[in-house]
Each structure stands twice: as structure tokens, then as C-alpha cells.
Amino acid sequence: MLAGVAITGCSSTGTVTKANLESDVLTQMQTVDPTTSVVTCPGDIEGKLGATITCEASFDDGANTKRAVLVEVVGVDGDKIEFSIKGKAG
């Protein structure tokens, strides 16, 4: 469902803060699944190619479904950090 969805975050410090990451991932996930209600990440993600973090997405689908999503940095160009999000199995 979320495989290959790419979103872009920008940062002048070489990281995307927890708050910005959660907001960016939520916004992009809502374009794929409008029932996505909350995304919670454990911290910031460093703007290094291949860096990953696992966040949790909650859905307002009547069943209070929660799913892990993997966020991976797939591109860095100056202060522009591009990352992809993918649903995790299991």
C-alpha cells in the first residue's frame, strides 16, 4: 500500500526533526489513505543516505489500526533531504 511513496523534507541542519518528520509522513500517508490520523516517530532522522527510522501510523478506520512504517533517506542535496516511506510487514 505505501511501498515506494516518496516525500521530501527540508532542513538546514542536516536532520529532519521529529515534529517535521511526523507531519511530513502524516501528510503524505493521508494522500494514499485518508484514514491515517496520527504518525509518531521516536526521534529525528539524520540527513545521511540510507538512514532509517521506524515510525508508527494510526488509522481512524473504526478498528484503531496501527502499523509500523519505515522511513528511509533516499537522497540528500545540500539542505534538501528526500525520504521514502514504506509499510512494514508484520
OpenMM code with the backbone's topology and positions (N, CA, C; nanometers):
from openmm import Vec3, app, unit

residues = "MET LEU ALA GLY VAL ALA ILE THR GLY CYS SER SER THR GLY THR VAL THR LYS ALA ASN LEU GLU SER ASP VAL LEU THR GLN MET GLN THR VAL ASP PRO THR THR SER VAL VAL THR CYS PRO GLY ASP ILE GLU GLY LYS LEU GLY ALA THR ILE THR CYS GLU ALA SER PHE ASP ASP GLY ALA ASN THR LYS ARG ALA VAL LEU VAL GLU VAL VAL GLY VAL ASP GLY ASP LYS ILE GLU PHE SER ILE LYS GLY LYS ALA GLY".split()
positions = [
    Vec3(0.0802, -0.1187, 0.0000),
    Vec3(0.0000, 0.0000, 0.0000),
    Vec3(0.0851, 0.1258, 0.0000),
    Vec3(0.1903, 0.1325, 0.0828),
    Vec3(0.2730, 0.2514, 0.0893),
    Vec3(0.4078, 0.2341, 0.0214),
    Vec3(0.4359, 0.1197, -0.0322),
    Vec3(0.5671, 0.0936, -0.0903),
    Vec3(0.6006, 0.1964, -0.1969),
    Vec3(0.7186, 0.2536, -0.1832),
    Vec3(0.7682, 0.3446, -0.2845),
    Vec3(0.7134, 0.4858, -0.2787),
    Vec3(0.6347, 0.5198, -0.1794),
    Vec3(0.5839, 0.6556, -0.1681),
    Vec3(0.6994, 0.7443, -0.1245),
    Vec3(0.7311, 0.8447, -0.2017),
    Vec3(0.8432, 0.9332, -0.1689),
    Vec3(0.7913, 1.0689, -0.1248),
    Vec3(0.8490, 1.1193, -0.0183),
    Vec3(0.8166, 1.2529, 0.0273),
    Vec3(0.9461, 1.3268, 0.0527),
    Vec3(0.9418, 1.4567, 0.0533),
    Vec3(1.0623, 1.5354, 0.0700),
    Vec3(1.0497, 1.6232, 0.1932),
    Vec3(1.1536, 1.6223, 0.2732),
    Vec3(1.1628, 1.7121, 0.3865),
    Vec3(1.2856, 1.7986, 0.3679),
    Vec3(1.2831, 1.9196, 0.4185),
    Vec3(1.3971, 2.0087, 0.4050),
    Vec3(1.4488, 2.0474, 0.5425),
    Vec3(1.5796, 2.0626, 0.5508),
    Vec3(1.6414, 2.1010, 0.6756),
    Vec3(1.7739, 2.1699, 0.6464),
    Vec3(1.8045, 2.2742, 0.7220),
    Vec3(1.9335, 2.3405, 0.7051),
    Vec3(2.0362, 2.2859, 0.8026),
    Vec3(1.9958, 2.1931, 0.8881),
    Vec3(2.0873, 2.1402, 0.9886),
    Vec3(2.1347, 1.9996, 0.9564),
    Vec3(2.0885, 1.9439, 0.8466),
    Vec3(2.1284, 1.8084, 0.8113),
    Vec3(2.0424, 1.7018, 0.8758),
    Vec3(1.9360, 1.7404, 0.9438),
    Vec3(1.8415, 1.6448, 1.0012),
    Vec3(1.6995, 1.6939, 0.9778),
    Vec3(1.6061, 1.6004, 0.9844),
    Vec3(1.4647, 1.6361, 0.9861),
    Vec3(1.4189, 1.6092, 1.1285),
    Vec3(1.3663, 1.7126, 1.1942),
    Vec3(1.3245, 1.6970, 1.3336),
    Vec3(1.2070, 1.6008, 1.3453),
    Vec3(1.1917, 1.5454, 1.4639),
    Vec3(1.0818, 1.4529, 1.4937),
    Vec3(0.9475, 1.5138, 1.4541),
    Vec3(0.9226, 1.6377, 1.4942),
    Vec3(0.7938, 1.7029, 1.4656),
    Vec3(0.7727, 1.7204, 1.3157),
    Vec3(0.8751, 1.7653, 1.2435),
    Vec3(0.8617, 1.7833, 1.0986),
    Vec3(0.8465, 1.6495, 1.0281),
    Vec3(0.9201, 1.5486, 1.0741),
    Vec3(0.9110, 1.4160, 1.0147),
    Vec3(0.7704, 1.3599, 1.0304),
    Vec3(0.7158, 1.3677, 1.1521),
    Vec3(0.5804, 1.3178, 1.1777),
    Vec3(0.4780, 1.3893, 1.0900),
    Vec3(0.4913, 1.5206, 1.0788),
    Vec3(0.3983, 1.5992, 0.9979),
    Vec3(0.4095, 1.5638, 0.8499),
    Vec3(0.5329, 1.5545, 0.7988),
    Vec3(0.5532, 1.5224, 0.6570),
    Vec3(0.5019, 1.3828, 0.6227),
    Vec3(0.5335, 1.2849, 0.7090),
    Vec3(0.4899, 1.1478, 0.6830),
    Vec3(0.3373, 1.1397, 0.6896),
    Vec3(0.2758, 1.2042, 0.7886),
    Vec3(0.1293, 1.2041, 0.8001),
    Vec3(0.0649, 1.2641, 0.6755),
    Vec3(0.1146, 1.3781, 0.6322),
    Vec3(0.0584, 1.4442, 0.5137),
    Vec3(0.0651, 1.3538, 0.3919),
    Vec3(0.1804, 1.2913, 0.3695),
    Vec3(0.1946, 1.2052, 0.2524),
    Vec3(0.1088, 1.0792, 0.2642),
    Vec3(0.1046, 1.0210, 0.3836),
    Vec3(0.0246, 0.8994, 0.4016),
    Vec3(-0.1235, 0.9276, 0.3810),
    Vec3(-0.1691, 1.0462, 0.4185),
    Vec3(-0.3099, 1.0805, 0.4006),
    Vec3(-0.3477, 1.0914, 0.2536),
    Vec3(-0.2508, 1.1160, 0.1653),
    Vec3(-0.2809, 1.1179, 0.0223),
    Vec3(-0.3047, 0.9769, -0.0296),
    Vec3(-0.2468, 0.8774, 0.0372),
    Vec3(-0.2638, 0.7375, -0.0010),
    Vec3(-0.3821, 0.6757, 0.0726),
    Vec3(-0.3944, 0.7077, 0.2022),
    Vec3(-0.5020, 0.6527, 0.2852),
    Vec3(-0.5548, 0.7636, 0.3767),
    Vec3(-0.6673, 0.8259, 0.3397),
    Vec3(-0.7214, 0.9375, 0.4177),
    Vec3(-0.7576, 0.9032, 0.5621),
    Vec3(-0.7630, 0.7740, 0.5972),
    Vec3(-0.7953, 0.7387, 0.7355),
    Vec3(-0.6731, 0.7491, 0.8275),
    Vec3(-0.5555, 0.7771, 0.7723),
    Vec3(-0.4362, 0.7950, 0.8557),
    Vec3(-0.4594, 0.9154, 0.9458),
    Vec3(-0.4518, 0.8951, 1.0777),
    Vec3(-0.4854, 1.0033, 1.1700),
    Vec3(-0.3657, 1.0579, 1.2470),
    Vec3(-0.2680, 0.9745, 1.2776),
    Vec3(-0.1530, 1.0165, 1.3575),
    Vec3(-0.0307, 0.9373, 1.3128),
    Vec3(0.0837, 1.0049, 1.3086),
    Vec3(0.2119, 0.9368, 1.2879),
    Vec3(0.3023, 0.9772, 1.4035),
    Vec3(0.3620, 0.8766, 1.4675),
    Vec3(0.4522, 0.9001, 1.5793),
    Vec3(0.5876, 0.8395, 1.5459),
    Vec3(0.6923, 0.9215, 1.5552),
    Vec3(0.8290, 0.8750, 1.5303),
    Vec3(0.9089, 0.8869, 1.6601),
    Vec3(1.0077, 0.7993, 1.6800),
    Vec3(1.0833, 0.8018, 1.8054),
    Vec3(1.1842, 0.9155, 1.8165),
    Vec3(1.2124, 0.9855, 1.7064),
    Vec3(1.3106, 1.0939, 1.7122),
    Vec3(1.3334, 1.1545, 1.5756),
    Vec3(1.4424, 1.2300, 1.5640),
    Vec3(1.4817, 1.2926, 1.4385),
    Vec3(1.5406, 1.1874, 1.3452),
    Vec3(1.5526, 1.2220, 1.2166),
    Vec3(1.6249, 1.1369, 1.1222),
    Vec3(1.7374, 1.2204, 1.0623),
    Vec3(1.8561, 1.1635, 1.0616),
    Vec3(1.9738, 1.2315, 1.0097),
    Vec3(1.9718, 1.2296, 0.8576),
    Vec3(2.0154, 1.3377, 0.7987),
    Vec3(2.0173, 1.3500, 0.6533),
    Vec3(2.1354, 1.2805, 0.5902),
    Vec3(2.1464, 1.1508, 0.6128),
    Vec3(2.2510, 1.0696, 0.5523),
    Vec3(2.1851, 0.9626, 0.4677),
    Vec3(2.2339, 0.9460, 0.3458),
    Vec3(2.1799, 0.8469, 0.2551),
    Vec3(2.1743, 0.7101, 0.3226),
    Vec3(2.0570, 0.6480, 0.3200),
    Vec3(2.0383, 0.5159, 0.3790),
    Vec3(1.9949, 0.5169, 0.5245),
    Vec3(1.9936, 0.6338, 0.5891),
    Vec3(1.9480, 0.6408, 0.7286),
    Vec3(1.8006, 0.5997, 0.7349),
    Vec3(1.7633, 0.5258, 0.8391),
    Vec3(1.6249, 0.4800, 0.8533),
    Vec3(1.5740, 0.5051, 0.9941),
    Vec3(1.4429, 0.5102, 1.0040),
    Vec3(1.3747, 0.5190, 1.1330),
    Vec3(1.2385, 0.4523, 1.1146),
    Vec3(1.1911, 0.3855, 1.2177),
    Vec3(1.0593, 0.3230, 1.2125),
    Vec3(0.9613, 0.4077, 1.2928),
    Vec3(0.8566, 0.4502, 1.2265),
    Vec3(0.7506, 0.5292, 1.2892),
    Vec3(0.6253, 0.4434, 1.2987),
    Vec3(0.5275, 0.4902, 1.3739),
    Vec3(0.4011, 0.4192, 1.3862),
    Vec3(0.2887, 0.5080, 1.3347),
    Vec3(0.2070, 0.4524, 1.2466),
    Vec3(0.0913, 0.5237, 1.1929),
    Vec3(-0.0354, 0.4654, 1.2545),
    Vec3(-0.1247, 0.5539, 1.2946),
    Vec3(-0.2555, 0.5139, 1.3467),
    Vec3(-0.3614, 0.5547, 1.2455),
    Vec3(-0.4658, 0.4726, 1.2362),
    Vec3(-0.5708, 0.4939, 1.1372),
    Vec3(-0.7060, 0.5051, 1.2046),
    Vec3(-0.7852, 0.6007, 1.1599),
    Vec3(-0.9212, 0.6208, 1.2085),
    Vec3(-1.0143, 0.5408, 1.1179),
    Vec3(-1.0023, 0.4087, 1.1302),
    Vec3(-1.0740, 0.3184, 1.0397),
    Vec3(-1.1812, 0.2370, 1.1110),
    Vec3(-1.2138, 0.2766, 1.2327),
    Vec3(-1.3132, 0.2038, 1.3097),
    Vec3(-1.2548, 0.0892, 1.3897),
    Vec3(-1.1331, 0.0465, 1.3559),
    Vec3(-1.0683, -0.0641, 1.4263),
    Vec3(-0.9437, -0.0165, 1.5016),
    Vec3(-0.9174, 0.1158, 1.4984),
    Vec3(-0.7986, 0.1722, 1.5634),
    Vec3(-0.6709, 0.0996, 1.5221),
    Vec3(-0.6573, 0.0736, 1.3941),
    Vec3(-0.5421, 0.0037, 1.3398),
    Vec3(-0.4154, 0.0874, 1.3562),
    Vec3(-0.3058, 0.0197, 1.3887),
    Vec3(-0.1736, 0.0832, 1.3966),
    Vec3(-0.0783, 0.0003, 1.3133),
    Vec3(0.0097, 0.0691, 1.2395),
    Vec3(0.1083, -0.0005, 1.1552),
    Vec3(0.2428, 0.0677, 1.1649),
    Vec3(0.3468, -0.0126, 1.1594),
    Vec3(0.4821, 0.0404, 1.1540),
    Vec3(0.5125, 0.0822, 1.0107),
    Vec3(0.5787, 0.1967, 0.9957),
    Vec3(0.6234, 0.2421, 0.8643),
    Vec3(0.7717, 0.2734, 0.8725),
    Vec3(0.8431, 0.2319, 0.7698),
    Vec3(0.9868, 0.2547, 0.7624),
    Vec3(1.0115, 0.3796, 0.6798),
    Vec3(1.0850, 0.4734, 0.7374),
    Vec3(1.1233, 0.5961, 0.6676),
    Vec3(1.2724, 0.5847, 0.6371),
    Vec3(1.3092, 0.6021, 0.5096),
    Vec3(1.4487, 0.5894, 0.4689),
    Vec3(1.4905, 0.7106, 0.3867),
    Vec3(1.6075, 0.7657, 0.4194),
    Vec3(1.6627, 0.8765, 0.3414),
    Vec3(1.7142, 0.8192, 0.2096),
    Vec3(1.6593, 0.8697, 0.0988),
    Vec3(1.6967, 0.8189, -0.0333),
    Vec3(1.7696, 0.9232, -0.1171),
    Vec3(1.7819, 1.0441, -0.0664),
    Vec3(1.8548, 1.1471, -0.1391),
    Vec3(1.8866, 1.2654, -0.0500),
    Vec3(2.0052, 1.3218, -0.0700),
    Vec3(2.0462, 1.4419, 0.0026),
    Vec3(2.1109, 1.5351, -0.0988),
    Vec3(2.0591, 1.6567, -0.1081),
    Vec3(2.1141, 1.7571, -0.1993),
    Vec3(2.1217, 1.8887, -0.1232),
    Vec3(2.2383, 1.9179, -0.0671),
    Vec3(2.2516, 2.0370, 0.0162),
    Vec3(2.1666, 2.0230, 0.1396),
    Vec3(2.0728, 2.1167, 0.1582),
    Vec3(1.9855, 2.1093, 0.2759),
    Vec3(1.8529, 2.0411, 0.2449),
    Vec3(1.8410, 1.9827, 0.1274),
    Vec3(1.7182, 1.9121, 0.0882),
    Vec3(1.7363, 1.7627, 0.1136),
    Vec3(1.6497, 1.7084, 0.1958),
    Vec3(1.6556, 1.5662, 0.2319),
    Vec3(1.5315, 1.4991, 0.1761),
    Vec3(1.5515, 1.3989, 0.0928),
    Vec3(1.4392, 1.3252, 0.0340),
    Vec3(1.4321, 1.1882, 0.0995),
    Vec3(1.3128, 1.1491, 0.1388),
    Vec3(1.2970, 1.0188, 0.2015),
    Vec3(1.1754, 0.9481, 0.1487),
    Vec3(1.1767, 0.8151, 0.1620),
    Vec3(1.0628, 0.7342, 0.1197),
    Vec3(1.0024, 0.6702, 0.2428),
    Vec3(0.8747, 0.6368, 0.2330),
    Vec3(0.8076, 0.5649, 0.3424),
    Vec3(0.7478, 0.4379, 0.2876),
    Vec3(0.7591, 0.3338, 0.3669),
    Vec3(0.7063, 0.2030, 0.3262),
    Vec3(0.6402, 0.1387, 0.4470),
    Vec3(0.5266, 0.0743, 0.4232),
    Vec3(0.4635, -0.0035, 0.5275),
    Vec3(0.5487, -0.1252, 0.5585),
    Vec3(0.5577, -0.1601, 0.6858),
    Vec3(0.6349, -0.2771, 0.7265),
    Vec3(0.5424, -0.3957, 0.7461),
    Vec3(0.5836, -0.5104, 0.7003),
    Vec3(0.5057, -0.6317, 0.7178),
    Vec3(0.5112, -0.6763, 0.8631),
    Vec3(0.4048, -0.7419, 0.9043),
    Vec3(0.4027, -0.7983, 1.0386),
    Vec3(0.3618, -0.6992, 1.1349),
] * unit.nanometer
topology = app.Topology()
chain = topology.addChain("A")
for resn in residues:
    res = topology.addResidue(resn, chain)
    for name in ("N", "CA", "C"):
        topology.addAtom(name, app.Element.getBySymbol(name[0]), res)
